[in-house]
Amino acid sequence: MGLFGSVGHFARLAHAGFVLAREGVFSNVDASALPPGARLPLSLARLVARRGAAPTSARLAIAIGKLGPSYVKLGQFLATRPDVVGPKVVRDLEFLQDRMEPFPREVAEARVAEAFGRPLSEVYIEFGGPVAAASIAQVHRARVRDALGERDVAVKVLRPGVQGRFARDLSDMYAAARLAERHLPDADRLRPVEVVDTLARSVRMEMDFRLEAAAASEFAENVADDPDFRIPTIDWDRTTQDVLTLEWIDGIPLTDIAALRRAGVDLPRLGSVVIQSFLRHALRDGFFHADMHQGNLFVDADGKLVAVDFGITGRLGPKERRFLAEILYGFITRDYRRVAEVHFEAGYVPETFSIDDFAQAVRAIGEPIHSRTADQISMAKLLTLLFEITALFDMKTRTELVMLQKTMVVVEGVGRTLDPKLDLWSTAEPVVRSWIEENLGPKGKVEDLGRNISTLARFANDLPNALIRGEKLMERLEQMAAKGVDLSALSAERIGRAEARRARSGHAALWVIALLLAIVIWLG
């Protein structure tokens, strides 16, 4: 990274820090818990906090919203990682709304024409104004005519310039993450560069609508036989990297409880459908909608629950599905020993710990829930407490399980909005028990045996090639041991010059950011 690149990164990060400080995000931070070097910047941040700031819980979400689409996505992502930012920050980020000002209809029409390489009128016979706008795209209602007849569709159009904005902001986030890894004592645990890597992959997939269409298509195949749940049909002929076209859903959003009541919808039953559908997708399919809030859920004319917006999804492998099912069933039946054994069998807890000690810790979580009424018990809260307990036993963070837990928080909230007295455990029990009988009973054991035999056959088939590769690797290692690693004088000189440039750039950037912060604070 050159000097000017460093200055650009740190200038933009300084501006982000100022916005956070101005909204009072740092006002309630405990200075005594910080290292001495961080206390002066904290004092300066408190000086620039504007009067009449929003309630403490909403300040972070408001500040992130002002920083733009990239930071909104970062906030949404961090809201799924309480292991990184802590439960309090996650609660504050729940106020974050991914709602942006729409861009003009004319711009959207031009982008559609460019994406398809022909006039918009040849793609859609009607194209309306925006009906929803978020950080990456906005949605328009349109109409098409083809061999299937004339029908309404929803058209999702990528925001202009969003790729360049995200690339720049992600570059800044990488710079901050690398700086944090060098100077923060908890960097090994938090792994900030890895967090940005995950965000970058997620954003790249979200900005290619062909991948979202593929996710929706896979989901539709999974739920094809579900009586109460469906997915909009994808119009592949009118879908590109920048434009997604799918069936328009003429349904009632779950945000409009009054309209659902007027339509005669059985709200308690609908709440059960939401919970059971989510668990069925996670356990049966290993593929779940990870943004299942009320705004993405509708009830159609047939009374079916319809989900839209598949930009964020989660996956669970066979081991994670078994883990989830046995954990939930263990708590339902109060078999805490089995819950503990599942953690050890999955390899999540090191064998240096005692199963009995771990079962005791699990009991401390499970027993209190049995003294409460069903509507007071949260499966998501239980999993949160379980992850907190397992941290004491050196359980490594499982990103897919954390995303599942966070999604479960949202899904439970939707279910309880529809039915405040919803018994989550009796609702979940048939789905969990069915999965356990299907996969851990006699039929499941036969299928496991078949998979294991298939795996062994593939390994045996590849064994000769593996032995040849191993032999070549051993020959290279023996040569390196005998002759050493050749590092020419020219290579050594180039490495030295690169290190010197990096050091000079870093020092210069730090002085520049210090100066910028001083100017910003003085102007504030």
Contacts in CASP RR format, 6 or more apart in sequence:
PFRMAT RR
TARGET T0000
AUTHOR 0000-0000-0000
METHOD contacts of the structure
MODEL  1
MGLFGSVGHFARLAHAGFVLAREGVFSNVDASALPPGARLPLSLARLVAR
RGAAPTSARLAIAIGKLGPSYVKLGQFLATRPDVVGPKVVRDLEFLQDRM
EPFPREVAEARVAEAFGRPLSEVYIEFGGPVAAASIAQVHRARVRDALGE
RDVAVKVLRPGVQGRFARDLSDMYAAARLAERHLPDADRLRPVEVVDTLA
RSVRMEMDFRLEAAAASEFAENVADDPDFRIPTIDWDRTTQDVLTLEWID
GIPLTDIAALRRAGVDLPRLGSVVIQSFLRHALRDGFFHADMHQGNLFVD
ADGKLVAVDFGITGRLGPKERRFLAEILYGFITRDYRRVAEVHFEAGYVP
ETFSIDDFAQAVRAIGEPIHSRTADQISMAKLLTLLFEITALFDMKTRTE
LVMLQKTMVVVEGVGRTLDPKLDLWSTAEPVVRSWIEENLGPKGKVEDLG
RNISTLARFANDLPNALIRGEKLMERLEQMAAKGVDLSALSAERIGRAEA
RRARSGHAALWVIALLLAIVIWLG
1 9 0 8 1.000
1 175 0 8 1.000
1 502 0 8 1.000
1 505 0 8 1.000
2 501 0 8 1.000
2 505 0 8 1.000
3 504 0 8 1.000
3 505 0 8 1.000
3 508 0 8 1.000
3 509 0 8 1.000
6 175 0 8 1.000
6 505 0 8 1.000
6 506 0 8 1.000
6 508 0 8 1.000
6 509 0 8 1.000
6 512 0 8 1.000
7 508 0 8 1.000
7 509 0 8 1.000
7 512 0 8 1.000
8 172 0 8 1.000
9 171 0 8 1.000
9 172 0 8 1.000
9 175 0 8 1.000
9 176 0 8 1.000
9 509 0 8 1.000
10 175 0 8 1.000
10 509 0 8 1.000
10 510 0 8 1.000
10 512 0 8 1.000
10 513 0 8 1.000
10 516 0 8 1.000
11 512 0 8 1.000
11 513 0 8 1.000
11 516 0 8 1.000
12 168 0 8 1.000
12 169 0 8 1.000
12 172 0 8 1.000
13 172 0 8 1.000
13 175 0 8 1.000
13 176 0 8 1.000
13 513 0 8 1.000
14 513 0 8 1.000
14 516 0 8 1.000
14 517 0 8 1.000
14 520 0 8 1.000
15 520 0 8 1.000
16 67 0 8 1.000
16 71 0 8 1.000
16 172 0 8 1.000
17 45 0 8 1.000
18 48 0 8 1.000
18 517 0 8 1.000
18 520 0 8 1.000
18 521 0 8 1.000
19 63 0 8 1.000
19 66 0 8 1.000
19 67 0 8 1.000
20 26 0 8 1.000
20 45 0 8 1.000
20 60 0 8 1.000
20 63 0 8 1.000
21 44 0 8 1.000
21 45 0 8 1.000
21 46 0 8 1.000
21 48 0 8 1.000
21 49 0 8 1.000
22 48 0 8 1.000
22 49 0 8 1.000
22 50 0 8 1.000
22 63 0 8 1.000
23 49 0 8 1.000
23 50 0 8 1.000
23 53 0 8 1.000
23 54 0 8 1.000
23 59 0 8 1.000
23 60 0 8 1.000
23 62 0 8 1.000
23 63 0 8 1.000
23 66 0 8 1.000
24 45 0 8 1.000
24 46 0 8 1.000
24 49 0 8 1.000
24 50 0 8 1.000
24 53 0 8 1.000
24 59 0 8 1.000
24 63 0 8 1.000
25 59 0 8 1.000
25 60 0 8 1.000
25 63 0 8 1.000
26 42 0 8 1.000
26 45 0 8 1.000
26 46 0 8 1.000
26 49 0 8 1.000
27 45 0 8 1.000
27 46 0 8 1.000
27 49 0 8 1.000
27 53 0 8 1.000
27 56 0 8 1.000
27 59 0 8 1.000
28 56 0 8 1.000
29 42 0 8 1.000
31 39 0 8 1.000
31 42 0 8 1.000
31 43 0 8 1.000
34 42 0 8 1.000
41 517 0 8 1.000
44 517 0 8 1.000
44 521 0 8 1.000
47 521 0 8 1.000
48 520 0 8 1.000
48 521 0 8 1.000
48 524 0 8 1.000
53 59 0 8 1.000
54 62 0 8 1.000
57 91 0 8 1.000
57 92 0 8 1.000
57 95 0 8 1.000
58 92 0 8 1.000
58 95 0 8 1.000
59 92 0 8 1.000
60 89 0 8 1.000
60 92 0 8 1.000
60 93 0 8 1.000
60 95 0 8 1.000
60 96 0 8 1.000
61 92 0 8 1.000
61 93 0 8 1.000
61 94 0 8 1.000
61 95 0 8 1.000
61 96 0 8 1.000
61 97 0 8 1.000
62 95 0 8 1.000
64 71 0 8 1.000
64 72 0 8 1.000
64 74 0 8 1.000
64 75 0 8 1.000
64 93 0 8 1.000
64 96 0 8 1.000
65 71 0 8 1.000
65 72 0 8 1.000
65 96 0 8 1.000
68 100 0 8 1.000
68 135 0 8 1.000
69 100 0 8 1.000
69 135 0 8 1.000
69 136 0 8 1.000
69 159 0 8 1.000
69 162 0 8 1.000
69 165 0 8 1.000
69 166 0 8 1.000
70 135 0 8 1.000
70 165 0 8 1.000
70 166 0 8 1.000
70 169 0 8 1.000
70 170 0 8 1.000
70 173 0 8 1.000
70 203 0 8 1.000
71 169 0 8 1.000
72 96 0 8 1.000
72 98 0 8 1.000
72 100 0 8 1.000
72 135 0 8 1.000
73 98 0 8 1.000
73 135 0 8 1.000
73 136 0 8 1.000
73 166 0 8 1.000
73 199 0 8 1.000
73 202 0 8 1.000
73 203 0 8 1.000
73 206 0 8 1.000
74 173 0 8 1.000
74 199 0 8 1.000
75 93 0 8 1.000
75 96 0 8 1.000
76 93 0 8 1.000
76 96 0 8 1.000
76 98 0 8 1.000
76 312 0 8 1.000
77 195 0 8 1.000
77 198 0 8 1.000
77 199 0 8 1.000
77 202 0 8 1.000
78 84 0 8 1.000
78 85 0 8 1.000
78 89 0 8 1.000
78 90 0 8 1.000
78 93 0 8 1.000
78 195 0 8 1.000
79 90 0 8 1.000
79 93 0 8 1.000
79 94 0 8 1.000
79 96 0 8 1.000
79 406 0 8 1.000
80 290 0 8 1.000
80 402 0 8 1.000
80 403 0 8 1.000
80 406 0 8 1.000
80 407 0 8 1.000
81 90 0 8 1.000
81 195 0 8 1.000
81 399 0 8 1.000
81 402 0 8 1.000
82 89 0 8 1.000
82 90 0 8 1.000
82 384 0 8 1.000
82 387 0 8 1.000
82 402 0 8 1.000
82 406 0 8 1.000
83 387 0 8 1.000
83 397 0 8 1.000
83 402 0 8 1.000
84 190 0 8 1.000
84 195 0 8 1.000
85 93 0 8 1.000
87 384 0 8 1.000
90 406 0 8 1.000
98 134 0 8 1.000
98 135 0 8 1.000
99 133 0 8 1.000
99 134 0 8 1.000
100 133 0 8 1.000
100 134 0 8 1.000
100 135 0 8 1.000
100 138 0 8 1.000
100 159 0 8 1.000
101 133 0 8 1.000
102 130 0 8 1.000
102 133 0 8 1.000
102 138 0 8 1.000
103 130 0 8 1.000
103 133 0 8 1.000
103 138 0 8 1.000
103 159 0 8 1.000
103 160 0 8 1.000
105 127 0 8 1.000
105 128 0 8 1.000
105 129 0 8 1.000
105 130 0 8 1.000
105 140 0 8 1.000
107 160 0 8 1.000
108 127 0 8 1.000
108 129 0 8 1.000
108 130 0 8 1.000
108 138 0 8 1.000
108 140 0 8 1.000
108 157 0 8 1.000
109 120 0 8 1.000
109 127 0 8 1.000
111 157 0 8 1.000
111 158 0 8 1.000
111 160 0 8 1.000
111 242 0 8 1.000
111 243 0 8 1.000
112 120 0 8 1.000
112 123 0 8 1.000
112 124 0 8 1.000
112 127 0 8 1.000
112 155 0 8 1.000
112 157 0 8 1.000
112 243 0 8 1.000
113 119 0 8 1.000
113 120 0 8 1.000
113 123 0 8 1.000
114 242 0 8 1.000
115 240 0 8 1.000
115 241 0 8 1.000
115 242 0 8 1.000
115 243 0 8 1.000
116 122 0 8 1.000
116 123 0 8 1.000
116 238 0 8 1.000
116 240 0 8 1.000
116 243 0 8 1.000
120 127 0 8 1.000
123 144 0 8 1.000
123 238 0 8 1.000
124 142 0 8 1.000
124 143 0 8 1.000
124 144 0 8 1.000
124 153 0 8 1.000
124 155 0 8 1.000
124 238 0 8 1.000
125 143 0 8 1.000
125 144 0 8 1.000
125 145 0 8 1.000
125 150 0 8 1.000
126 142 0 8 1.000
126 143 0 8 1.000
127 140 0 8 1.000
127 142 0 8 1.000
127 143 0 8 1.000
127 155 0 8 1.000
128 140 0 8 1.000
128 141 0 8 1.000
128 142 0 8 1.000
129 140 0 8 1.000
129 141 0 8 1.000
130 138 0 8 1.000
130 139 0 8 1.000
130 140 0 8 1.000
131 139 0 8 1.000
131 140 0 8 1.000
131 141 0 8 1.000
132 138 0 8 1.000
132 139 0 8 1.000
133 139 0 8 1.000
135 159 0 8 1.000
135 162 0 8 1.000
136 158 0 8 1.000
136 159 0 8 1.000
136 162 0 8 1.000
136 203 0 8 1.000
136 206 0 8 1.000
136 207 0 8 1.000
137 156 0 8 1.000
137 157 0 8 1.000
137 158 0 8 1.000
137 159 0 8 1.000
137 162 0 8 1.000
137 209 0 8 1.000
137 244 0 8 1.000
138 156 0 8 1.000
138 157 0 8 1.000
138 159 0 8 1.000
139 154 0 8 1.000
139 155 0 8 1.000
139 156 0 8 1.000
139 157 0 8 1.000
140 154 0 8 1.000
140 155 0 8 1.000
140 157 0 8 1.000
141 152 0 8 1.000
141 153 0 8 1.000
141 154 0 8 1.000
141 155 0 8 1.000
141 248 0 8 1.000
142 152 0 8 1.000
142 153 0 8 1.000
142 154 0 8 1.000
142 155 0 8 1.000
142 245 0 8 1.000
143 150 0 8 1.000
143 151 0 8 1.000
143 152 0 8 1.000
143 153 0 8 1.000
144 150 0 8 1.000
144 151 0 8 1.000
144 153 0 8 1.000
144 235 0 8 1.000
144 238 0 8 1.000
144 245 0 8 1.000
146 237 0 8 1.000
151 247 0 8 1.000
151 248 0 8 1.000
152 248 0 8 1.000
152 250 0 8 1.000
153 235 0 8 1.000
153 238 0 8 1.000
153 245 0 8 1.000
153 246 0 8 1.000
153 247 0 8 1.000
153 248 0 8 1.000
154 232 0 8 1.000
154 245 0 8 1.000
154 246 0 8 1.000
154 247 0 8 1.000
154 248 0 8 1.000
154 249 0 8 1.000
154 308 0 8 1.000
155 238 0 8 1.000
155 243 0 8 1.000
155 244 0 8 1.000
155 245 0 8 1.000
156 209 0 8 1.000
156 212 0 8 1.000
156 243 0 8 1.000
156 244 0 8 1.000
156 245 0 8 1.000
156 246 0 8 1.000
157 242 0 8 1.000
157 243 0 8 1.000
158 207 0 8 1.000
158 209 0 8 1.000
158 241 0 8 1.000
158 242 0 8 1.000
158 243 0 8 1.000
162 207 0 8 1.000
163 207 0 8 1.000
166 203 0 8 1.000
166 207 0 8 1.000
170 196 0 8 1.000
170 199 0 8 1.000
170 200 0 8 1.000
170 203 0 8 1.000
173 196 0 8 1.000
173 199 0 8 1.000
174 193 0 8 1.000
174 196 0 8 1.000
176 192 0 8 1.000
177 192 0 8 1.000
177 193 0 8 1.000
177 195 0 8 1.000
177 196 0 8 1.000
178 192 0 8 1.000
178 193 0 8 1.000
180 187 0 8 1.000
180 190 0 8 1.000
180 192 0 8 1.000
181 187 0 8 1.000
181 192 0 8 1.000
181 193 0 8 1.000
184 190 0 8 1.000
184 192 0 8 1.000
198 399 0 8 1.000
202 312 0 8 1.000
205 211 0 8 1.000
205 212 0 8 1.000
205 311 0 8 1.000
206 212 0 8 1.000
206 311 0 8 1.000
206 312 0 8 1.000
208 241 0 8 1.000
209 239 0 8 1.000
209 240 0 8 1.000
209 241 0 8 1.000
209 242 0 8 1.000
209 243 0 8 1.000
209 244 0 8 1.000
210 239 0 8 1.000
210 240 0 8 1.000
210 241 0 8 1.000
212 244 0 8 1.000
212 310 0 8 1.000
212 311 0 8 1.000
213 234 0 8 1.000
213 236 0 8 1.000
213 239 0 8 1.000
213 244 0 8 1.000
213 246 0 8 1.000
215 310 0 8 1.000
215 311 0 8 1.000
215 313 0 8 1.000
216 231 0 8 1.000
216 232 0 8 1.000
216 234 0 8 1.000
216 246 0 8 1.000
216 310 0 8 1.000
217 234 0 8 1.000
218 287 0 8 1.000
219 231 0 8 1.000
219 281 0 8 1.000
219 287 0 8 1.000
219 289 0 8 1.000
219 307 0 8 1.000
219 310 0 8 1.000
219 313 0 8 1.000
220 230 0 8 1.000
220 231 0 8 1.000
220 233 0 8 1.000
220 234 0 8 1.000
222 281 0 8 1.000
222 284 0 8 1.000
222 285 0 8 1.000
222 287 0 8 1.000
223 229 0 8 1.000
223 230 0 8 1.000
223 231 0 8 1.000
223 277 0 8 1.000
223 281 0 8 1.000
226 277 0 8 1.000
226 280 0 8 1.000
228 273 0 8 1.000
228 277 0 8 1.000
228 303 0 8 1.000
228 304 0 8 1.000
228 305 0 8 1.000
229 273 0 8 1.000
229 277 0 8 1.000
229 304 0 8 1.000
229 305 0 8 1.000
229 306 0 8 1.000
229 307 0 8 1.000
230 300 0 8 1.000
230 304 0 8 1.000
230 305 0 8 1.000
230 306 0 8 1.000
231 306 0 8 1.000
231 307 0 8 1.000
231 310 0 8 1.000
232 246 0 8 1.000
232 247 0 8 1.000
232 248 0 8 1.000
232 249 0 8 1.000
232 306 0 8 1.000
232 308 0 8 1.000
233 246 0 8 1.000
233 247 0 8 1.000
234 244 0 8 1.000
234 245 0 8 1.000
234 246 0 8 1.000
234 247 0 8 1.000
235 245 0 8 1.000
235 246 0 8 1.000
235 247 0 8 1.000
238 245 0 8 1.000
239 245 0 8 1.000
239 246 0 8 1.000
246 308 0 8 1.000
249 298 0 8 1.000
249 300 0 8 1.000
249 306 0 8 1.000
249 308 0 8 1.000
250 300 0 8 1.000
250 301 0 8 1.000
251 298 0 8 1.000
251 299 0 8 1.000
251 300 0 8 1.000
251 301 0 8 1.000
251 306 0 8 1.000
252 259 0 8 1.000
252 260 0 8 1.000
252 263 0 8 1.000
252 265 0 8 1.000
252 298 0 8 1.000
252 299 0 8 1.000
253 294 0 8 1.000
253 295 0 8 1.000
253 297 0 8 1.000
253 298 0 8 1.000
254 260 0 8 1.000
254 270 0 8 1.000
254 274 0 8 1.000
254 294 0 8 1.000
254 295 0 8 1.000
254 297 0 8 1.000
254 298 0 8 1.000
254 299 0 8 1.000
254 414 0 8 1.000
254 417 0 8 1.000
254 418 0 8 1.000
255 294 0 8 1.000
255 295 0 8 1.000
257 267 0 8 1.000
257 417 0 8 1.000
257 418 0 8 1.000
260 267 0 8 1.000
260 270 0 8 1.000
260 299 0 8 1.000
260 418 0 8 1.000
261 267 0 8 1.000
263 299 0 8 1.000
265 299 0 8 1.000
265 303 0 8 1.000
267 418 0 8 1.000
267 419 0 8 1.000
268 418 0 8 1.000
268 419 0 8 1.000
268 421 0 8 1.000
268 422 0 8 1.000
270 299 0 8 1.000
270 305 0 8 1.000
270 415 0 8 1.000
270 418 0 8 1.000
270 419 0 8 1.000
271 414 0 8 1.000
271 415 0 8 1.000
271 418 0 8 1.000
271 419 0 8 1.000
271 422 0 8 1.000
271 427 0 8 1.000
272 419 0 8 1.000
272 422 0 8 1.000
272 427 0 8 1.000
273 305 0 8 1.000
274 292 0 8 1.000
274 297 0 8 1.000
274 305 0 8 1.000
274 411 0 8 1.000
274 414 0 8 1.000
274 415 0 8 1.000
274 418 0 8 1.000
275 411 0 8 1.000
275 412 0 8 1.000
275 415 0 8 1.000
275 422 0 8 1.000
275 424 0 8 1.000
275 427 0 8 1.000
275 428 0 8 1.000
276 427 0 8 1.000
276 428 0 8 1.000
276 430 0 8 1.000
276 431 0 8 1.000
277 305 0 8 1.000
278 288 0 8 1.000
278 289 0 8 1.000
278 292 0 8 1.000
278 407 0 8 1.000
278 408 0 8 1.000
278 411 0 8 1.000
279 428 0 8 1.000
279 431 0 8 1.000
279 432 0 8 1.000
280 431 0 8 1.000
281 287 0 8 1.000
281 288 0 8 1.000
281 289 0 8 1.000
282 288 0 8 1.000
282 316 0 8 1.000
282 321 0 8 1.000
282 324 0 8 1.000
282 404 0 8 1.000
283 316 0 8 1.000
283 321 0 8 1.000
283 324 0 8 1.000
283 325 0 8 1.000
283 431 0 8 1.000
283 432 0 8 1.000
283 435 0 8 1.000
284 435 0 8 1.000
286 315 0 8 1.000
286 316 0 8 1.000
286 317 0 8 1.000
286 321 0 8 1.000
287 313 0 8 1.000
287 314 0 8 1.000
287 315 0 8 1.000
287 316 0 8 1.000
288 313 0 8 1.000
288 314 0 8 1.000
288 315 0 8 1.000
288 316 0 8 1.000
288 404 0 8 1.000
288 407 0 8 1.000
289 296 0 8 1.000
289 307 0 8 1.000
289 310 0 8 1.000
289 312 0 8 1.000
289 313 0 8 1.000
289 407 0 8 1.000
290 312 0 8 1.000
290 313 0 8 1.000
290 314 0 8 1.000
290 403 0 8 1.000
290 406 0 8 1.000
290 407 0 8 1.000
291 309 0 8 1.000
291 311 0 8 1.000
291 312 0 8 1.000
291 407 0 8 1.000
291 410 0 8 1.000
292 307 0 8 1.000
292 407 0 8 1.000
292 410 0 8 1.000
292 411 0 8 1.000
292 414 0 8 1.000
293 410 0 8 1.000
293 414 0 8 1.000
294 414 0 8 1.000
294 417 0 8 1.000
296 307 0 8 1.000
296 308 0 8 1.000
296 309 0 8 1.000
297 305 0 8 1.000
297 306 0 8 1.000
297 307 0 8 1.000
297 308 0 8 1.000
297 414 0 8 1.000
298 305 0 8 1.000
298 306 0 8 1.000
298 308 0 8 1.000
299 305 0 8 1.000
299 306 0 8 1.000
300 306 0 8 1.000
314 400 0 8 1.000
314 403 0 8 1.000
314 404 0 8 1.000
314 407 0 8 1.000
315 400 0 8 1.000
316 324 0 8 1.000
316 400 0 8 1.000
316 404 0 8 1.000
317 400 0 8 1.000
319 346 0 8 1.000
320 398 0 8 1.000
320 400 0 8 1.000
320 401 0 8 1.000
320 404 0 8 1.000
321 435 0 8 1.000
321 439 0 8 1.000
322 342 0 8 1.000
322 346 0 8 1.000
322 439 0 8 1.000
322 440 0 8 1.000
323 342 0 8 1.000
323 343 0 8 1.000
323 346 0 8 1.000
323 348 0 8 1.000
323 401 0 8 1.000
324 401 0 8 1.000
324 404 0 8 1.000
325 432 0 8 1.000
325 435 0 8 1.000
325 436 0 8 1.000
325 439 0 8 1.000
325 440 0 8 1.000
326 338 0 8 1.000
326 339 0 8 1.000
326 342 0 8 1.000
326 436 0 8 1.000
326 440 0 8 1.000
327 339 0 8 1.000
327 342 0 8 1.000
327 383 0 8 1.000
327 386 0 8 1.000
328 379 0 8 1.000
328 428 0 8 1.000
328 432 0 8 1.000
329 335 0 8 1.000
329 432 0 8 1.000
329 433 0 8 1.000
329 436 0 8 1.000
330 336 0 8 1.000
330 338 0 8 1.000
330 339 0 8 1.000
331 339 0 8 1.000
331 366 0 8 1.000
331 369 0 8 1.000
331 382 0 8 1.000
332 425 0 8 1.000
332 428 0 8 1.000
332 429 0 8 1.000
332 432 0 8 1.000
334 366 0 8 1.000
334 367 0 8 1.000
334 370 0 8 1.000
336 359 0 8 1.000
336 362 0 8 1.000
336 363 0 8 1.000
336 366 0 8 1.000
337 355 0 8 1.000
337 359 0 8 1.000
339 359 0 8 1.000
339 362 0 8 1.000
340 355 0 8 1.000
340 356 0 8 1.000
340 358 0 8 1.000
340 359 0 8 1.000
340 362 0 8 1.000
341 355 0 8 1.000
343 349 0 8 1.000
343 358 0 8 1.000
343 390 0 8 1.000
343 393 0 8 1.000
343 395 0 8 1.000
344 351 0 8 1.000
344 355 0 8 1.000
344 358 0 8 1.000
348 390 0 8 1.000
348 395 0 8 1.000
348 396 0 8 1.000
348 398 0 8 1.000
349 358 0 8 1.000
349 390 0 8 1.000
349 393 0 8 1.000
349 394 0 8 1.000
349 395 0 8 1.000
350 393 0 8 1.000
350 394 0 8 1.000
353 393 0 8 1.000
353 394 0 8 1.000
358 393 0 8 1.000
361 389 0 8 1.000
361 392 0 8 1.000
361 393 0 8 1.000
362 386 0 8 1.000
362 389 0 8 1.000
364 389 0 8 1.000
365 382 0 8 1.000
365 385 0 8 1.000
365 386 0 8 1.000
365 389 0 8 1.000
366 382 0 8 1.000
369 377 0 8 1.000
369 382 0 8 1.000
374 421 0 8 1.000
374 423 0 8 1.000
374 424 0 8 1.000
374 425 0 8 1.000
374 426 0 8 1.000
375 416 0 8 1.000
375 420 0 8 1.000
375 421 0 8 1.000
375 422 0 8 1.000
375 423 0 8 1.000
377 424 0 8 1.000
377 425 0 8 1.000
378 412 0 8 1.000
378 424 0 8 1.000
379 408 0 8 1.000
379 412 0 8 1.000
379 424 0 8 1.000
379 425 0 8 1.000
379 428 0 8 1.000
380 405 0 8 1.000
380 406 0 8 1.000
380 408 0 8 1.000
380 409 0 8 1.000
380 412 0 8 1.000
383 401 0 8 1.000
383 404 0 8 1.000
383 405 0 8 1.000
383 408 0 8 1.000
384 405 0 8 1.000
387 395 0 8 1.000
387 401 0 8 1.000
387 402 0 8 1.000
387 405 0 8 1.000
412 424 0 8 1.000
415 422 0 8 1.000
416 422 0 8 1.000
438 444 0 8 1.000
439 447 0 8 1.000
END
